[in-house]
Amino acid sequence: MPTYRRLPVTFDRGEGVWLWDKNNKRYFDALSGISVCNLGHSHPAIHQAICQQSKKLLHTSNLYGVAAQEILATKLINKSGMDNVFFCNSGAEANEAAIKIARLYGHQQNISNPCILVMKQSFHGRTMATLSASGNPKIQEGFAPLLEGFIHIPFDDITAIKQALEQNSNIVAIMLEPVQGEGGVHIPATNYLNQVRQICTDNNLLMMLDEIQTGIGRTGKLFAYQHNAIIPDVCTLAKALANGVPIGACLAKGKAATLLTAGKHGSTFGGNPLACHTACAVLDSLSEASIIEQVEAKGSQICSLLSETLKDNNAVLNIRYKGLMIAIDLAMPCAELVGIAQENGLLINVTNEKTIRLLPPLIITSEHIEFLTGILAKLIQAFTKQ
Ligand SMILES: *Cc1c(COP(=O)(O)O)cnc(C)c1O
């Protein structure tokens, strides 16, 4: 079905930050399949993990013990400070688990119509519950009736949270992205997540972080909440967790970790040996090469090179980053730039009409960064001077 407006290119193979199409033309991948291939393409340890596991066992179902799932769960728990985890196969599914946890949490307190505070311009997925939770009318259009139980408020606005709590006594959770990705790379005030954490604690609400895009090192910590030295009650992961093998995870802590009991939720493929063994290799590779520790410096280098070259360009309104989540706001709609860049051998993305978004592989080197910023700055100069 034509659910995507595709660019006229089909890739044949990849290595590190590079992709090649069927005609052997080379492209610099500054998007990583939307923050999925954080270790780049054809990473040897990932390749090896997939081969090893596929030789042994692909699937037995969750009716039995799954060794790789237990190993991955232990790694995630140790690294995140959370208590337990439910495995599924995508981001939307991970958020569905989070939403079910919030509703169980409400009903446990005899709240018959529990509500979740969610943010405008947020993105949580395309299933009925997650598109209802998302703060984007475009993705909801045509799908009414939407799921009830979501209240949308502005992001990065503590007063809006307090007002919503005064007006509604049935709010049981706040669900948000630490940095809004699809909505245009909105980075909140440094203290925002700490204040949300405090409000949740004071009001017995679950703090539910959608780290599907920000997690697995993207922002310079394994989980973006670790910049704030807080721990949420629920945290969802997917995208980069297995570097391209489909997997989702919903981590929970404290009361939130006790609610999904036998019979309350499930998934046939969720937590299968292949995806879990691959995700273990991702986590091991990230820590063995100290990759996440270098993310902040790399993001900073990209932004300072772009800022330097584009400083006299009035059509460039803002350049910002959190680790390797990078945004360049232009004064004009720039969706066309995606196709122009692709023709020039560079893969980028535009969100929110006027925001160029870069999500390069975390393994990007200094030389790669000079190459990437060199072409991109040239393309932006030419585009804005038209
Ligand atoms: C991509 C994304 C999702 C949806 O993940 P899928 O695997 O496409 O279902 C949810 N939330 C955020 C923040 C995302 O970036």
The ligand as a Gaussian input file, in Angstrom:
#p B3LYP/6-31G(d) Opt

LIG

0 1
 C        9.624000       5.841000      15.931000
 C        8.943000       6.236000      17.184000
 C        7.821000       5.530000      17.654000
 C        7.163000       4.418000      16.887000
 O        7.969000       3.315000      16.701000
 P        7.535000       2.175000      15.630000
 O        8.595000       1.129000      15.783000
 O        7.527000       2.830000      14.280000
 O        6.186000       1.707000      16.011000
 C        7.286000       5.918000      18.867000
 N        7.809000       6.945000      19.577000
 C        8.876000       7.637000      19.148000
 C        9.423000       8.741000      19.992000
 C        9.473000       7.324000      17.924000
 O       10.501000       8.056000      17.491000

